[in-house]
Amino acid sequence: MRQAEITRNTLETQITVRLNLDGSGQGSFATGVPFLDHMLDQIARHGLIDLTVEARGDLHIDAHHTVEDIGITFGQALARAWGDKKGLTRYGHSYVPLDEALSRVVIDLSGRPGLEWHVDFARAAIGQFDVDLFGEFFHGLVNHAGMTLHIDNLRGRNAHHQAETVFKAFGRALRMAVTPDPRMAGAVPSTKGTL
């Protein structure tokens, strides 16, 4: 089973992430950051992974450390769950609309961390959530998962819609990338023979 559990403890946060890449989209989230919980649920449901995230952080300061460290821990859990990546599709992409908003996410499980983040939010906060923290989440994720990730919000006037299309598209692109390709017969999807 392609499952993982990672716990990360620092002086600022205590994070546990459990995931199953072969799940059914079940999620359980207790991060202390309600809008992030909503976005993590989009990843689980649209990625068809089972995902549990529990976090305690220094929210009395702000949500920055908690959001970033959840991204780091999630990335570590993904890397452990997919292992050597033999037989995986490797690449994934998705376009997702929500009313006026449209986002595109493209993933390569390359082993090389890189993020192209092109999201110009319509406002600086969604409720109490600082939208700059989404970039921090994905930076932490790609650096610890070892993936190349391109995220483009192509249009949108409502910041909630923009965020939701990004996270839904990420979930669907991730699902595509981690899906086993039976034609690969257990081979690593690279001419190098390793990722």
N, CA, C and O of each residue as an XYZ file, in Angstrom:
780
protein
N       0.844     -1.197      0.000
C       0.000      0.000      0.000
C       0.876      1.243      0.000
O       1.891      1.303      0.694
N       0.476      2.225     -0.780
C       1.238      3.466     -0.887
C       0.724      4.445      0.171
O      -0.068      5.345     -0.108
N       1.205      4.231      1.383
C       0.767      5.010      2.530
C       1.977      5.587      3.249
O       3.095      5.090      3.113
N       1.736      6.639      4.012
C       2.812      7.228      4.808
C       2.220      7.984      5.975
O       1.090      8.470      5.920
N       3.003      8.071      7.029
C       2.690      8.933      8.169
C       3.973      9.646      8.565
O       4.998      9.010      8.807
N       3.909     10.966      8.629
C       5.065     11.789      8.985
C       4.647     12.728     10.114
O       3.584     13.348     10.064
N       5.498     12.820     11.124
C       5.311     13.807     12.186
C       6.512     14.741     12.191
O       7.661     14.301     12.149
N       6.230     16.016     12.243
C       7.275     17.042     12.280
C       7.041     17.899     13.514
O       5.984     18.510     13.670
N       8.040     17.936     14.389
C       7.953     18.742     15.606
C       9.053     19.788     15.610
O      10.232     19.460     15.482
N       8.663     21.046     15.757
C       9.628     22.129     15.916
C       9.189     22.965     17.118
O       8.169     22.676     17.744
N       9.951     23.986     17.429
C       9.552     24.877     18.514
C       8.329     25.713     18.150
O       7.687     26.303     19.018
N       8.011     25.756     16.841
C       6.885     26.563     16.380
C       5.636     25.746     16.082
O       4.520     26.236     16.255
N       5.812     24.506     15.635
C       4.665     23.690     15.214
C       4.861     22.221     15.554
O       5.982     21.739     15.716
N       3.743     21.531     15.655
C       3.712     20.068     15.753
C       2.695     19.593     14.709
O       1.498     19.861     14.816
N       3.200     18.885     13.704
C       2.373     18.507     12.555
C       2.431     17.001     12.367
O       3.507     16.408     12.446
N       1.278     16.370     12.117
C       1.226     14.977     11.686
C       0.378     14.894     10.427
O      -0.737     15.413     10.377
N       0.928     14.230      9.406
C       0.213     14.000      8.149
C       0.186     12.499      7.901
O       1.221     11.834      7.947
N      -1.003     11.973      7.637
C      -1.181     10.580      7.229
C      -1.886     10.586      5.883
O      -2.863     11.308      5.684
N      -1.377      9.769      4.953
C      -2.037      9.728      3.652
C      -1.950      8.342      3.036
O      -1.069      7.540      3.345
N      -2.901      8.102      2.156
C      -2.979      6.869      1.373
C      -3.252      7.287     -0.063
O      -4.332      7.787     -0.377
N      -2.262      7.077     -0.938
C      -2.424      7.484     -2.332
C      -3.493      6.671     -3.053
O      -3.995      7.094     -4.095
N      -3.842      5.516     -2.511
C      -4.847      4.653     -3.135
C      -6.158      4.707     -2.362
O      -6.859      3.701     -2.246
N      -6.480      5.861     -1.842
C      -7.682      6.026     -1.041
C      -8.903      6.345     -1.879
O      -8.945      6.071     -3.079
N      -9.889      6.926     -1.230
C     -11.153      7.247     -1.894
C     -11.540      8.713     -1.726
O     -12.662      9.104     -2.051
N     -10.609      9.526     -1.217
C     -10.900     10.947     -1.069
C     -11.383     11.347      0.303
O     -11.965     12.419      0.465
N     -11.152     10.501      1.300
C     -11.575     10.812      2.658
C     -10.561     11.736      3.316
O      -9.354     11.561      3.147
N     -11.044     12.709      4.057
C     -10.146     13.648      4.706
C     -10.569     13.973      6.118
O     -11.754     13.946      6.452
N      -9.572     14.284      6.953
C      -9.807     14.746      8.314
C      -8.755     15.805      8.611
O      -7.558     15.545      8.494
N      -9.200     17.005      8.997
C      -8.291     18.130      9.116
C      -8.552     18.900     10.400
O      -9.685     19.283     10.694
N      -7.492     19.117     11.156
C      -7.566     19.909     12.384
C      -6.275     20.703     12.480
O      -5.358     20.331     13.211
N      -6.211     21.801     11.737
C      -4.979     22.584     11.658
C      -5.044     23.872     12.478
O      -4.020     24.511     12.718
N      -6.246     24.248     12.904
C      -6.409     25.545     13.539
C      -6.544     26.681     12.540
O      -6.704     27.839     12.925
N      -6.480     26.346     11.243
C      -6.603     27.343     10.171
C      -7.755     26.882      9.278
O      -7.530     26.131      8.330
N      -8.981     27.317      9.562
C     -10.154     26.747      8.900
C     -10.124     26.807      7.372
O     -10.512     25.839      6.719
N      -9.673     27.918      6.789
C      -9.694     27.975      5.326
C      -8.684     26.995      4.728
O      -8.940     26.422      3.668
N      -7.549     26.795      5.386
C      -6.599     25.792      4.906
C      -7.209     24.397      4.998
O      -7.011     23.580      4.099
N      -7.944     24.112      6.065
C      -8.635     22.820      6.158
C      -9.537     22.606      4.941
O      -9.576     21.517      4.368
N     -10.246     23.642      4.562
C     -11.145     23.571      3.404
C     -10.354     23.267      2.129
O     -10.804     22.480      1.295
N      -9.181     23.885      1.973
C      -8.366     23.652      0.780
C      -7.736     22.251      0.794
O      -7.658     21.603     -0.250
N      -7.293     21.786      1.949
C      -6.742     20.429      2.042
C      -7.807     19.392      1.700
O      -7.503     18.357      1.108
N      -9.040     19.668      2.069
C     -10.137     18.765      1.728
C     -10.315     18.684      0.216
O     -10.677     17.631     -0.308
N     -10.064     19.793     -0.492
C     -10.138     19.760     -1.957
C      -9.089     18.816     -2.535
O      -9.373     18.064     -3.468
N      -7.874     18.854     -1.982
C      -6.816     17.953     -2.459
C      -7.237     16.506     -2.261
O      -7.116     15.691     -3.175
N      -7.731     16.184     -1.074
C      -8.120     14.796     -0.786
C      -9.238     14.339     -1.718
O      -9.138     13.283     -2.343
N     -10.290     15.125     -1.810
C     -11.467     14.711     -2.582
C     -11.172     14.614     -4.075
O     -11.583     13.657     -4.731
N     -10.467     15.595     -4.607
C     -10.226     15.605     -6.048
C      -9.006     14.777     -6.430
O      -8.868     14.360     -7.580
N      -8.123     14.539     -5.468
C      -6.980     13.665     -5.710
C      -7.268     12.207     -5.423
O      -6.454     11.334     -5.724
N      -8.447     11.938     -4.830
C      -8.821     10.588     -4.408
C      -7.746      9.956     -3.528
O      -7.443      8.768     -3.642
N      -7.177     10.782     -2.648
C      -6.275     10.255     -1.632
C      -6.950     10.426     -0.277
O      -7.700     11.378     -0.061
N      -6.678      9.503      0.624
C      -7.126      9.674      2.003
C      -6.056     10.490      2.715
O      -4.871     10.164      2.651
N      -6.478     11.546      3.388
C      -5.535     12.500      3.949
C      -6.012     12.970      5.313
O      -7.143     13.429      5.472
N      -5.129     12.846      6.291
C      -5.381     13.369      7.630
C      -4.259     14.332      7.972
O      -3.083     13.999      7.829
N      -4.620     15.524      8.423
C      -3.634     16.517      8.831
C      -4.042     17.051     10.199
O      -5.137     17.585     10.378
N      -3.127     16.891     11.166
C      -3.327     17.429     12.508
C      -2.176     18.382     12.785
O      -1.014     18.040     12.568
N      -2.498     19.572     13.263
C      -1.456     20.566     13.478
C      -1.758     21.415     14.698
O      -2.903     21.774     14.971
N      -0.700     21.722     15.417
C      -0.732     22.742     16.464
C       0.428     23.675     16.178
O       1.566     23.238     16.008
N       0.134     24.951     16.127
C       1.185     25.904     15.806
C       1.030     27.194     16.570
O       0.078     27.378     17.330
N       1.977     28.085     16.361
C       1.995     29.364     17.069
C       1.051     30.359     16.391
O       1.464     31.413     15.906
N      -0.221     29.986     16.377
C      -1.229     30.821     15.710
C      -1.454     32.143     16.431
O      -2.053     33.060     15.869
N      -0.980     32.251     17.662
C      -1.081     33.533     18.370
C      -0.183     34.584     17.708
O      -0.389     35.785     17.884
N       0.820     34.118     16.941
C       1.666     35.037     16.167
C       0.991     35.307     14.831
O       0.561     36.427     14.558
N       0.901     34.269     13.998
C       0.093     34.271     12.791
C       0.121     32.845     12.247
O       0.650     31.945     12.899
N      -0.441     32.634     11.065
C      -0.571     31.272     10.528
C       0.625     30.838      9.690
O       0.652     29.711      9.197
N       1.612     31.708      9.520
C       2.697     31.436      8.578
C       3.414     30.119      8.866
O       3.514     29.267      7.984
N       3.910     29.945     10.086
C       4.681     28.736     10.407
C       3.833     27.482     10.253
O       4.316     26.461      9.763
N       2.585     27.552     10.666
C       1.707     26.385     10.588
C       1.459     25.991      9.139
O       1.572     24.817      8.787
N       1.126     26.950      8.310
C       0.813     26.657      6.905
C       2.056     26.129      6.182
O       1.977     25.132      5.464
N       3.191     26.784      6.368
C       4.422     26.348      5.711
C       4.820     24.942      6.165
O       5.191     24.103      5.344
N       4.741     24.690      7.471
C       5.166     23.387      7.985
C       4.213     22.265      7.588
O       4.637     21.117      7.456
N       2.956     22.574      7.399
C       2.033     21.573      6.853
C       2.448     21.231      5.428
O       2.446     20.059      5.053
N       2.802     22.231      4.631
C       3.293     21.963      3.275
C       4.530     21.080      3.295
O       4.623     20.132      2.516
N       5.485     21.377      4.178
C       6.710     20.578      4.303
C       6.374     19.139      4.657
O       6.864     18.208      4.017
N       5.542     18.952      5.671
C       5.219     17.605      6.158
C       4.417     16.825      5.127
O       4.628     15.624      4.958
N       3.502     17.491      4.440
C       2.736     16.855      3.369
C       3.677     16.403      2.257
O       3.538     15.295      1.739
N       4.631     17.250      1.890
C       5.602     16.878      0.870
C       6.426     15.666      1.273
O       6.670     14.781      0.452
N       6.856     15.615      2.529
C       7.617     14.460      3.021
C       6.770     13.189      2.967
O       7.266     12.124      2.601
N       5.502     13.302      3.330
C       4.614     12.135      3.306
C       4.392     11.644      1.880
O       4.380     10.437      1.637
N       4.216     12.564      0.939
C       4.060     12.158     -0.459
C       5.294     11.398     -0.941
O       5.174     10.334     -1.549
N       6.473     11.943     -0.670
C       7.712     11.308     -1.121
C       7.861      9.905     -0.543
O       8.298      8.987     -1.237
N       7.502      9.740      0.714
C       7.586      8.408      1.320
C       6.563      7.464      0.698
O       6.865      6.297      0.447
N       5.353      7.964      0.450
C       4.283      7.094     -0.057
C       4.558      6.607     -1.467
O       4.255      5.455     -1.777
N       5.121      7.436     -2.332
C       5.336      6.967     -3.700
C       6.675      6.289     -3.887
O       6.921      5.698     -4.938
N       7.549      6.358     -2.893
C       8.779      5.574     -2.918
C       9.659      5.861     -4.122
O       9.948      7.018     -4.427
N      10.089      4.795     -4.812
C      11.021      4.956     -5.937
C      10.343      5.383     -7.231
O      11.016      5.594     -8.240
N       9.029      5.513     -7.213
C       8.220      5.997     -8.344
C       8.162      5.033     -9.522
O       7.743      5.414    -10.616
N       8.573      3.804     -9.311
C       8.491      2.819    -10.397
C       7.043      2.608    -10.805
O       6.159      2.432     -9.967
N       6.825      2.631    -12.106
C       5.504      2.349    -12.649
C       4.521      3.492    -12.606
O       3.382      3.328    -13.045
N       4.918      4.659    -12.086
C       3.996      5.788    -12.008
C       3.897      6.513    -13.347
O       4.802      6.439    -14.179
N       2.792      7.207    -13.538
C       2.616      8.031    -14.726
C       3.635      9.169    -14.743
O       4.103      9.550    -15.816
N       3.982      9.708    -13.607
C       4.982     10.758    -13.363
C       4.441     12.161    -13.604
O       4.609     13.033    -12.751
N       3.804     12.398    -14.729
C       3.297     13.732    -15.055
C       1.794     13.796    -14.793
O       1.077     12.806    -14.939
N       1.343     14.977    -14.405
C      -0.090     15.183    -14.233
C      -0.445     16.623    -14.525
O       0.367     17.526    -14.323
N      -1.654     16.836    -15.000
C      -2.105     18.198    -15.287
C      -3.607     18.267    -15.134
O      -4.310     17.266    -15.274
N      -4.089     19.463    -14.845
C      -5.528     19.650    -14.731
C      -5.877     21.121    -14.885
O      -5.160     21.999    -14.404
N      -6.982     21.372    -15.558
C      -7.626     22.679    -15.579
C      -8.909     22.543    -14.775
O      -9.672     21.598    -14.973
N      -9.149     23.485    -13.869
C     -10.390     23.454    -13.091
C     -11.021     24.843    -13.079
O     -10.361     25.819    -12.722
N     -12.293     24.940    -13.467
C     -13.020     26.205    -13.360
C     -13.910     26.227    -12.116
O     -14.305     25.180    -11.602
N     -14.209     27.400    -11.656
C     -15.266     27.618    -10.668
C     -15.845     28.992    -10.976
O     -15.236     30.021    -10.682
N     -17.026     28.986    -11.570
C     -17.653     30.224    -12.021
C     -16.669     31.007    -12.899
O     -16.269     30.519    -13.956
N     -16.276     32.209    -12.476
C     -15.419     33.044    -13.330
C     -13.936     32.684    -13.243
O     -13.137     33.168    -14.044
N     -13.564     31.847    -12.289
C     -12.154     31.530    -12.047
C     -11.740     30.260    -12.793
O     -12.532     29.331    -12.953
N     -10.490     30.241    -13.242
C      -9.947     29.079    -13.945
C      -8.466     28.950    -13.601
O      -7.706     29.910    -13.733
N      -8.061     27.762    -13.162
C      -6.663     27.509    -12.839
C      -6.154     26.273    -13.551
O      -6.900     25.340    -13.851
N      -4.841     26.302    -13.813
C      -4.145     25.177    -14.429
C      -2.994     24.774    -13.512
O      -2.233     25.620    -13.043
N      -2.877     23.465    -13.264
C      -1.769     22.931    -12.469
C      -1.115     21.801    -13.252
O      -1.797     20.918    -13.775
N       0.214     21.837    -13.329
C       0.990     20.813    -14.025
C       2.078     20.318    -13.075
O       2.801     21.114    -12.476
N       2.187     18.991    -12.945
C       3.114     18.354    -12.003
C       4.063     17.434    -12.754
O       3.671     16.750    -13.700
N       5.316     17.428    -12.317
C       6.300     16.434    -12.737
C       6.961     15.893    -11.469
O       7.577     16.646    -10.715
N       6.830     14.593    -11.240
C       7.478     13.963    -10.083
C       8.946     13.701    -10.429
O       9.410     12.561    -10.449
N       9.646     14.780    -10.697
C      10.977     14.747    -11.302
C      12.089     14.439    -10.313
O      13.179     14.033    -10.717
N      11.831     14.626     -9.023
C      12.907     14.568     -8.045
C      13.613     15.904     -7.904
O      14.465     16.066     -7.031
N      13.269     16.864     -8.756
C      13.868     18.201     -8.723
C      12.819     19.191     -8.233
O      11.829     19.436     -8.921
N      13.028     19.760     -7.050
C      12.025     20.694     -6.537
C      12.025     22.005     -7.309
O      13.074     22.607     -7.539
N      10.854     22.428     -7.696
C      10.714     23.710     -8.373
C       9.259     24.130     -8.399
O       8.372     23.320     -8.667
N       9.023     25.388     -8.122
C       7.660     25.917     -8.123
C       7.593     27.150     -9.006
O       8.358     28.098     -8.828
N       6.680     27.131     -9.951
C       6.287     28.321    -10.709
C       4.893     28.694    -10.216
O       3.916     28.008    -10.516
N       4.809     29.773     -9.468
C       3.571     30.194     -8.804
C       3.099     31.491     -9.443
O       3.720     32.539     -9.267
N       2.002     31.418    -10.183
C       1.480     32.587    -10.883
C      -0.005     32.752    -10.533
O      -0.894     32.406    -11.311
N      -0.229     33.285     -9.349
C      -1.586     33.495     -8.857
C      -1.672     34.918     -8.318
O      -1.066     35.246     -7.298
N      -2.416     35.739     -8.999
C      -2.611     37.134     -8.596
C      -4.005     37.236     -7.976
O      -4.998     37.464     -8.666
N      -4.048     37.061     -6.659
C      -5.345     37.028     -5.980
C      -6.046     38.375     -6.051
O      -5.408     39.428     -6.043
N      -7.359     38.324     -6.121
C      -8.175     39.536     -6.231
C      -8.148     40.362     -4.948
O      -8.416     41.563     -4.980
N      -7.828     39.735     -3.831
C      -7.693     40.477     -2.575
C      -6.640     39.788     -1.707
O      -6.242     38.658     -1.987
N      -6.199     40.464     -0.669
C      -5.063     40.004      0.134
C      -5.445     38.959      1.174
O      -4.578     38.254      1.691
N      -6.719     38.855      1.481
C      -7.135     37.898      2.511
C      -8.487     37.302      2.136
O      -9.330     37.949      1.515
N      -8.659     36.042      2.538
C      -9.954     35.375      2.422
C     -10.403     35.140      3.858
O      -9.887     34.255      4.539
N     -11.364     35.935      4.313
C     -11.674     35.935      5.736
C     -10.446     36.410      6.496
O      -9.951     37.512      6.261
N      -9.951     35.569      7.417
C      -8.747     35.898      8.177
C      -7.489     35.300      7.561
O      -6.401     35.470      8.110
N      -7.613     34.599      6.425
C      -6.483     33.887      5.846
C      -5.714     34.787      4.877
O      -6.289     35.321      3.929
N      -4.412     34.951      5.121
C      -3.520     35.733      4.260
C      -3.175     34.886      3.036
O      -2.544     33.838      3.173
N      -3.578     35.324      1.842
C      -3.397     34.508      0.642
C      -1.924     34.305      0.280
O      -1.606     33.374     -0.459
N      -1.018     35.148      0.778
C       0.420     34.922      0.542
C       0.867     33.569      1.076
O       1.849     33.008      0.590
N       0.168     33.044      2.060
C       0.572     31.779      2.688
C       0.369     30.580      1.771
O       0.982     29.534      1.987
N      -0.474     30.707      0.755
C      -0.621     29.596     -0.190
C       0.698     29.331     -0.918
O       1.074     28.176     -1.119
N       1.389     30.378     -1.305
C       2.693     30.205     -1.928
C       3.675     29.524     -0.997
O       4.462     28.685     -1.437
N       3.644     29.868      0.284
C       4.529     29.231      1.271
C       4.202     27.752      1.421
O       5.103     26.922      1.544
N       2.922     27.422      1.413
C       2.500     26.024      1.493
C       3.082     25.221      0.337
O       3.671     24.161      0.547
N       2.918     25.724     -0.882
C       3.381     24.965     -2.045
C       4.912     24.946     -2.145
O       5.481     23.963     -2.618
N       5.583     26.014     -1.707
C       7.053     25.983     -1.673
C       7.535     24.865     -0.752
O       8.410     24.083     -1.123
N       6.965     24.792      0.441
C       7.347     23.724      1.365
C       7.065     22.353      0.794
O       7.868     21.432      0.944
N       5.932     22.217      0.142
C       5.538     20.932     -0.431
C       6.522     20.481     -1.516
O       7.023     19.358     -1.462
N       6.800     21.339     -2.495
C       7.656     20.905     -3.606
C       9.076     20.631     -3.137
O       9.717     19.699     -3.622
N       9.577     21.430     -2.199
C      10.945     21.234     -1.729
C      11.135     19.895     -1.037
O      12.224     19.323     -1.087
N      10.103     19.391     -0.400
C      10.234     18.149      0.366
C       9.652     16.945     -0.358
O       9.969     15.806     -0.011
N       8.809     17.175     -1.354
C       8.330     16.065     -2.182
C       9.275     15.813     -3.343
O       9.305     14.713     -3.894
N      10.054     16.834     -3.722
C      10.927     16.701     -4.882
C      10.130     16.667     -6.171
O      10.326     15.786     -7.008
N       9.238     17.617     -6.330
C       8.442     17.690     -7.555
C       8.600     19.060     -8.191
O       8.905     20.045     -7.519
N       8.389     19.102     -9.491
C       8.273     20.362    -10.212
C       6.780     20.652    -10.349
O       6.001     19.789    -10.754
N       6.397     21.873    -10.006
C       4.981     22.218     -9.949
C       4.766     23.591    -10.569
O       5.372     24.575    -10.146
N       3.901     23.648    -11.576
C       3.508     24.913    -12.200
C       2.047     25.172    -11.842
O       1.174     24.350    -12.119
N       1.798     26.302    -11.237
C       0.440     26.690    -10.847
C       0.134     28.046    -11.464
O       0.816     29.033    -11.192
N      -0.894     28.082    -12.292
C      -1.310     29.312    -12.956
C      -2.803     29.521    -12.755
O      -3.615     28.692    -13.166
N      -3.157     30.627    -12.124
C      -4.555     31.041    -12.131
C      -4.741     31.886    -13.379
O      -4.208     32.991    -13.473
N      -5.482     31.378    -14.315
C      -5.617     32.021    -15.618
C      -6.578     33.197    -15.592
O      -6.430     34.151    -16.355
N      -7.568     33.120    -14.705
C      -8.484     34.243    -14.532
C      -9.266     34.047    -13.253
O      -9.355     32.939    -12.724
N      -9.829     35.128    -12.765
C     -10.660     35.059    -11.565
C     -10.793     36.419    -10.921
O      -9.846     37.205    -10.892
N     -11.984     36.692    -10.402
C     -12.242     37.951     -9.707
C     -12.561     37.734     -8.236
O     -12.580     38.685     -7.455
N     -12.809     36.493     -7.859
C     -13.168     36.152     -6.488
C     -12.031     35.312     -5.901
O     -11.750     34.221     -6.397
N     -11.379     35.807     -4.857
C     -10.203     35.132     -4.306
C     -10.516     33.730     -3.793
O      -9.691     32.825     -3.921
N     -11.697     33.545     -3.215
C     -12.095     32.211     -2.769
C     -12.159     31.252     -3.957
O     -11.654     30.132     -3.882
N     -12.769     31.684     -5.034
C     -12.851     30.854     -6.242
C     -11.455     30.565     -6.800
O     -11.165     29.442     -7.212
N     -10.600     31.582     -6.809
C      -9.240     31.381     -7.310
C      -8.518     30.298     -6.506
O      -7.925     29.381     -7.074
N      -8.575     30.415     -5.191
C      -7.901     29.433     -4.333
C      -8.479     28.041     -4.532
O      -7.741     27.061     -4.634
N      -9.784     27.960     -4.586
C     -10.415     26.648     -4.709
C     -10.055     25.979     -6.035
O      -9.838     24.768     -6.075
N      -9.990     26.749     -7.115
C      -9.610     26.132     -8.393
C      -8.158     25.652     -8.357
O      -7.839     24.618     -8.945
N      -7.283     26.379     -7.684
C      -5.882     25.956     -7.564
C      -5.790     24.628     -6.825
O      -5.106     23.713     -7.285
N      -6.457     24.509     -5.705
C      -6.331     23.295     -4.887
C      -7.045     22.101     -5.521
O      -6.562     20.972     -5.430
N      -8.173     22.338     -6.150
C      -8.841     21.252     -6.868
C      -7.972     20.769     -8.029
O      -7.812     19.565     -8.233
N      -7.416     21.706     -8.783
C      -6.566     21.320     -9.913
C      -5.315     20.601     -9.433
O      -4.862     19.654    -10.076
N      -4.751     21.037     -8.312
C      -3.584     20.335     -7.765
C      -3.956     18.894     -7.409
O      -3.214     17.966     -7.729
N      -5.091     18.706     -6.753
C      -5.518     17.348     -6.394
C      -5.685     16.463     -7.614
O      -5.248     15.313     -7.612
N      -6.315     16.989     -8.656
C      -6.552     16.184     -9.852
C      -5.255     15.908    -10.609
O      -5.072     14.810    -11.135
N      -4.353     16.888    -10.672
C      -3.062     16.666    -11.329
C      -2.223     15.655    -10.549
O      -1.546     14.815    -11.141
N      -2.271     15.739     -9.225
C      -1.550     14.780     -8.386
C      -2.085     13.375     -8.612
O      -1.311     12.425     -8.728
N      -3.406     13.240     -8.676
C      -3.999     11.922     -8.921
C      -3.476     11.326    -10.226
O      -3.149     10.141    -10.281
N      -3.398     12.146    -11.277
C      -2.908     11.666    -12.562
C      -1.441     11.229    -12.454
O      -1.064     10.165    -12.946
N      -0.618     12.064    -11.802
C       0.821     11.794    -11.739
C       1.148     10.524    -10.961
O       2.080      9.805    -11.323
N       0.393     10.235     -9.891
C       0.716      9.071     -9.051
C      -0.006      7.804     -9.484
O       0.181      6.749     -8.876
N      -0.832      7.891    -10.528
C      -1.538      6.711    -11.012
C      -0.553      5.745    -11.658
O       0.235      6.150    -12.513
N      -0.586      4.467    -11.262
C       0.296      3.493    -11.914
C      -0.068      3.323    -13.384
O      -1.243      3.283    -13.751
N       0.960      3.224    -14.211
C       0.790      2.966    -15.634
C       1.207      1.518    -15.879
O       2.393      1.200    -15.797
N       0.252      0.633    -16.177
C       0.589     -0.784    -16.316
C       1.594     -1.054    -17.427
O       2.265     -2.086    -17.410
N       1.711     -0.154    -18.384
C       2.671     -0.347    -19.469
C       4.111     -0.121    -19.024
O       5.051     -0.526    -19.708
N       4.276      0.529    -17.872
C       5.627      0.781    -17.378
C       6.250     -0.470    -16.759
O       7.469     -0.542    -16.606
N       5.430     -1.447    -16.406
C       5.897     -2.737    -15.872
C       6.937     -2.546    -14.773
O       7.956     -3.236    -14.749
N       6.677     -1.613    -13.870
C       7.569     -1.415    -12.744
C       8.825     -0.627    -13.044
O       9.708     -0.536    -12.192
N       8.930     -0.054    -14.235
C      10.107      0.729    -14.598
C       9.944      2.165    -14.091
O       8.828      2.646    -13.895
N      11.075      2.833    -13.884
C      11.053      4.245    -13.519
C      10.787      5.061    -14.781
O      11.467      4.856    -15.786
N       9.816      5.982    -14.762
C       9.459      6.730    -15.973
C      10.470      7.838    -16.294
O      10.144      9.024    -16.237
N      11.696      7.435    -16.630
C      12.751      8.381    -16.973
C      13.817      7.674    -17.791
O      14.125      6.510    -17.533
N      14.382      8.359    -18.774
C      15.488      7.782    -19.540
C      16.733      7.643    -18.671
O      17.649      6.899    -19.022
N      16.780      8.348    -17.541
C      17.916      8.218    -16.633
C      17.873      6.917    -15.833
O      18.892      6.451    -15.325
N      16.673      6.342    -15.732
C      16.511      5.140    -14.925
C      16.292      5.425    -13.457
O      16.173      4.496    -12.658
N      16.238      6.687    -13.089
C      15.994      7.074    -11.699
C      15.366      8.468    -11.673
O      15.568      9.279    -12.576
N      14.620      8.713    -10.639
C      14.021     10.045    -10.423
C      14.354     10.481     -9.013
O      13.960     11.569     -8.595
